Amino acid sequence: MTHHGEGRELQPRPARPAPYIPPAALAGVRSRRIVAVCLDFVLVSIISAVLFTALLFLSFGASIFLLPPIFPLTAFFYNGLTVSGWRLATPGMAFMDLEMRTMDGGRVPFINAAVHAVLFYVTWMLPLLFLISFITNDKRCLHDMLADVIVLRRAAPIAQGGVYP
């Protein structure tokens, strides 16, 4: 198979092996994630309500029909900015001693973190997809796999170079 006549063949990338993750880094992750999501949902709802109210008053009510997407936009930027920030976690995740990393142990880029939030809310429409975390060794949900991230306990150290101890 060639790419636009350049004579180069497209080669599939080999699948990288899953890193070793110590059991302590995954201990209690599922239950902590549930509480963290609830806390973050409350925070995103409060931020959305404040933004909705402020924009409604600033536009003298003219934007009432344009404001409903404020919650998903707020969740997108909330997750993207907080997870890609220096704490590697949303406030709910940090409170529950969790952080998000890429599968090679690095920081999560903004776009991966924001897409992770979008995929999470899409998964809410098909809640049976959350059961995938019960059959994966690393307790990842489908939206984690698609965003190429993993949620770990913050207290579990990660070695330099992206190799889990």
C-alpha positions as a Markdown table, in Angstrom:
| # | Residue | x | y | z |
|---|---|---|---|---|
| 1 | Met | 0.0 | 0.0 | 0.0 |
| 2 | Thr | 1.5 | 3.4 | -0.9 |
| 3 | His | 0.7 | 6.8 | 0.3 |
| 4 | His | -0.1 | 9.3 | -2.5 |
| 5 | Gly | 2.4 | 7.8 | -4.9 |
| 6 | Glu | 5.5 | 8.6 | -2.7 |
| 7 | Gly | 6.6 | 5.0 | -3.0 |
| 8 | Arg | 6.6 | 4.4 | 0.8 |
| 9 | Glu | 4.6 | 1.6 | 2.3 |
| 10 | Leu | 2.6 | 2.3 | 5.4 |
| 11 | Gln | 3.6 | 0.0 | 8.1 |
| 12 | Pro | 1.4 | -0.7 | 11.1 |
| 13 | Arg | 2.8 | 0.3 | 14.4 |
| 14 | Pro | 3.6 | -2.6 | 16.7 |
| 15 | Ala | 1.6 | -2.7 | 19.9 |
| 16 | Arg | 3.6 | -1.7 | 22.8 |
| 17 | Pro | 3.6 | -4.0 | 25.8 |
| 18 | Ala | 1.7 | -2.9 | 28.8 |
| 19 | Pro | 3.9 | -1.5 | 31.6 |
| 20 | Tyr | 4.2 | -3.2 | 34.9 |
| 21 | Ile | 2.0 | -1.5 | 37.4 |
| 22 | Pro | 2.4 | -2.4 | 41.1 |
| 23 | Pro | -0.8 | -3.5 | 42.8 |
| 24 | Ala | -0.5 | -0.6 | 45.3 |
| 25 | Ala | -1.0 | 1.9 | 42.5 |
| 26 | Leu | -4.4 | 0.3 | 41.6 |
| 27 | Ala | -5.6 | -0.5 | 45.1 |
| 28 | Gly | -9.1 | 1.0 | 45.6 |
| 29 | Val | -9.0 | 2.9 | 42.3 |
| 30 | Arg | -12.6 | 2.0 | 41.2 |
| 31 | Ser | -14.3 | 3.1 | 44.4 |
| 32 | Arg | -12.1 | 6.2 | 44.7 |
| 33 | Arg | -13.0 | 7.1 | 41.1 |
| 34 | Ile | -16.7 | 6.9 | 41.8 |
| 35 | Val | -16.4 | 9.4 | 44.7 |
| 36 | Ala | -14.1 | 11.6 | 42.6 |
| 37 | Val | -16.5 | 11.7 | 39.7 |
| 38 | Cys | -19.4 | 12.7 | 42.1 |
| 39 | Leu | -17.3 | 15.5 | 43.5 |
| 40 | Asp | -16.2 | 16.7 | 40.1 |
| 41 | Phe | -19.8 | 16.5 | 38.8 |
| 42 | Val | -20.9 | 18.8 | 41.6 |
| 43 | Leu | -18.0 | 21.2 | 40.9 |
| 44 | Val | -18.7 | 21.3 | 37.1 |
| 45 | Ser | -22.4 | 21.8 | 37.9 |
| 46 | Ile | -21.7 | 24.8 | 40.1 |
| 47 | Ile | -19.2 | 26.3 | 37.6 |
| 48 | Ser | -21.8 | 25.8 | 34.8 |
| 49 | Ala | -24.6 | 27.3 | 36.8 |
| 50 | Val | -22.5 | 30.4 | 37.6 |
| 51 | Leu | -21.4 | 30.8 | 33.9 |
| 52 | Phe | -25.0 | 30.2 | 32.7 |
| 53 | Thr | -26.4 | 32.8 | 35.1 |
| 54 | Ala | -23.6 | 35.4 | 34.4 |
| 55 | Leu | -24.0 | 35.0 | 30.6 |
| 56 | Leu | -27.8 | 35.1 | 30.9 |
| 57 | Phe | -27.6 | 38.4 | 32.7 |
| 58 | Leu | -24.9 | 39.9 | 30.6 |
| 59 | Ser | -26.9 | 39.2 | 27.4 |
| 60 | Phe | -30.2 | 40.4 | 29.1 |
| 61 | Gly | -31.7 | 37.0 | 28.5 |
| 62 | Ala | -31.0 | 37.0 | 24.7 |
| 63 | Ser | -28.7 | 34.0 | 25.0 |
| 64 | Ile | -31.1 | 31.7 | 26.8 |
| 65 | Phe | -31.3 | 29.3 | 23.8 |
| 66 | Leu | -27.5 | 29.3 | 23.2 |
| 67 | Leu | -26.5 | 28.5 | 26.7 |
| 68 | Pro | -27.6 | 24.8 | 27.2 |
| 69 | Pro | -24.2 | 23.4 | 25.9 |
| 70 | Ile | -22.5 | 25.2 | 28.8 |
| 71 | Phe | -22.3 | 22.1 | 30.9 |
| 72 | Pro | -20.5 | 19.9 | 28.3 |
| 73 | Leu | -18.1 | 22.8 | 27.4 |
| 74 | Thr | -17.4 | 23.4 | 31.0 |
| 75 | Ala | -16.7 | 19.7 | 31.6 |
| 76 | Phe | -14.4 | 19.6 | 28.6 |
| 77 | Phe | -12.2 | 22.5 | 29.7 |
| 78 | Tyr | -12.5 | 21.5 | 33.4 |
| 79 | Asn | -11.1 | 18.0 | 32.8 |
| 80 | Gly | -8.6 | 19.1 | 30.1 |
| 81 | Leu | -7.1 | 21.9 | 32.1 |
| 82 | Thr | -7.0 | 20.2 | 35.5 |
| 83 | Val | -5.7 | 16.8 | 34.4 |
| 84 | Ser | -3.1 | 18.3 | 32.1 |
| 85 | Gly | -2.0 | 20.7 | 34.8 |
| 86 | Trp | 0.6 | 20.3 | 37.5 |
| 87 | Arg | -1.5 | 18.1 | 39.8 |
| 88 | Leu | -2.4 | 15.5 | 37.0 |
| 89 | Ala | -5.9 | 15.3 | 38.4 |
| 90 | Thr | -9.2 | 17.0 | 38.7 |
| 91 | Pro | -10.0 | 18.4 | 42.2 |
| 92 | Gly | -12.1 | 15.4 | 42.9 |
| 93 | Met | -9.4 | 13.0 | 41.8 |
| 94 | Ala | -6.8 | 14.8 | 43.9 |
| 95 | Phe | -9.1 | 14.7 | 46.9 |
| 96 | Met | -9.4 | 11.0 | 46.5 |
| 97 | Asp | -5.6 | 10.5 | 46.1 |
| 98 | Leu | -5.8 | 9.7 | 42.4 |
| 99 | Glu | -3.9 | 11.0 | 39.4 |
| 100 | Met | -4.1 | 10.4 | 35.6 |
| 101 | Arg | -1.1 | 9.4 | 33.5 |
| 102 | Thr | -0.5 | 8.3 | 30.0 |
| 103 | Met | 0.3 | 4.6 | 29.6 |
| 104 | Asp | 4.0 | 5.3 | 29.4 |
| 105 | Gly | 3.8 | 7.2 | 32.8 |
| 106 | Gly | 4.0 | 10.7 | 31.4 |
| 107 | Arg | 1.8 | 13.7 | 31.8 |
| 108 | Val | -1.5 | 13.7 | 30.0 |
| 109 | Pro | -1.8 | 16.3 | 27.2 |
| 110 | Phe | -4.7 | 18.7 | 27.3 |
| 111 | Ile | -6.4 | 17.1 | 24.3 |
| 112 | Asn | -6.2 | 13.6 | 25.8 |
| 113 | Ala | -7.6 | 14.8 | 29.1 |
| 114 | Ala | -10.5 | 16.7 | 27.4 |
| 115 | Val | -11.3 | 13.9 | 25.1 |
| 116 | His | -11.3 | 11.5 | 28.1 |
| 117 | Ala | -14.0 | 13.7 | 29.6 |
| 118 | Val | -16.1 | 13.6 | 26.4 |
| 119 | Leu | -15.7 | 9.8 | 26.2 |
| 120 | Phe | -16.7 | 9.5 | 29.9 |
| 121 | Tyr | -19.9 | 11.4 | 29.4 |
| 122 | Val | -20.7 | 9.4 | 26.2 |
| 123 | Thr | -20.1 | 6.2 | 28.3 |
| 124 | Trp | -22.8 | 7.4 | 30.7 |
| 125 | Met | -25.3 | 6.7 | 27.9 |
| 126 | Leu | -24.2 | 3.0 | 27.8 |
| 127 | Pro | -23.4 | 2.3 | 31.5 |
| 128 | Leu | -22.7 | -1.4 | 30.8 |
| 129 | Leu | -19.4 | -0.2 | 29.3 |
| 130 | Phe | -18.2 | 0.6 | 32.8 |
| 131 | Leu | -18.1 | -3.1 | 33.5 |
| 132 | Ile | -15.0 | -3.4 | 31.3 |
| 133 | Ser | -13.0 | -2.2 | 34.2 |
| 134 | Phe | -13.8 | -5.5 | 36.0 |
| 135 | Ile | -12.2 | -7.6 | 33.3 |
| 136 | Thr | -9.0 | -5.5 | 32.7 |
| 137 | Asn | -6.0 | -6.1 | 34.8 |
| 138 | Asp | -5.2 | -2.4 | 35.2 |
| 139 | Lys | -8.8 | -1.4 | 36.1 |
| 140 | Arg | -9.1 | 0.8 | 33.1 |
| 141 | Cys | -12.5 | 1.7 | 31.6 |
| 142 | Leu | -13.2 | 1.8 | 27.9 |
| 143 | His | -12.9 | 5.6 | 27.8 |
| 144 | Asp | -9.5 | 5.3 | 29.5 |
| 145 | Met | -8.3 | 2.9 | 26.8 |
| 146 | Leu | -9.5 | 5.1 | 24.0 |
| 147 | Ala | -7.8 | 8.2 | 25.5 |
| 148 | Asp | -4.7 | 6.1 | 26.3 |
| 149 | Val | -4.6 | 7.0 | 30.0 |
| 150 | Ile | -4.6 | 5.3 | 33.3 |
| 151 | Val | -5.8 | 6.4 | 36.7 |
| 152 | Leu | -3.5 | 5.5 | 39.6 |
| 153 | Arg | -3.2 | 6.1 | 43.3 |
| 154 | Arg | -1.2 | 9.3 | 43.8 |
| 155 | Ala | 0.7 | 7.7 | 46.7 |
| 156 | Ala | 2.2 | 5.0 | 44.4 |
| 157 | Pro | 5.5 | 6.3 | 43.0 |
| 158 | Ile | 6.3 | 6.3 | 39.3 |
| 159 | Ala | 9.9 | 5.9 | 38.2 |
| 160 | Gln | 11.5 | 8.4 | 35.8 |
| 161 | Gly | 11.3 | 7.5 | 32.1 |
| 162 | Gly | 7.7 | 6.4 | 32.3 |
| 163 | Val | 8.5 | 2.9 | 33.7 |
| 164 | Tyr | 6.2 | 2.0 | 36.6 |
| 165 | Pro | 8.1 | 0.6 | 39.6 |
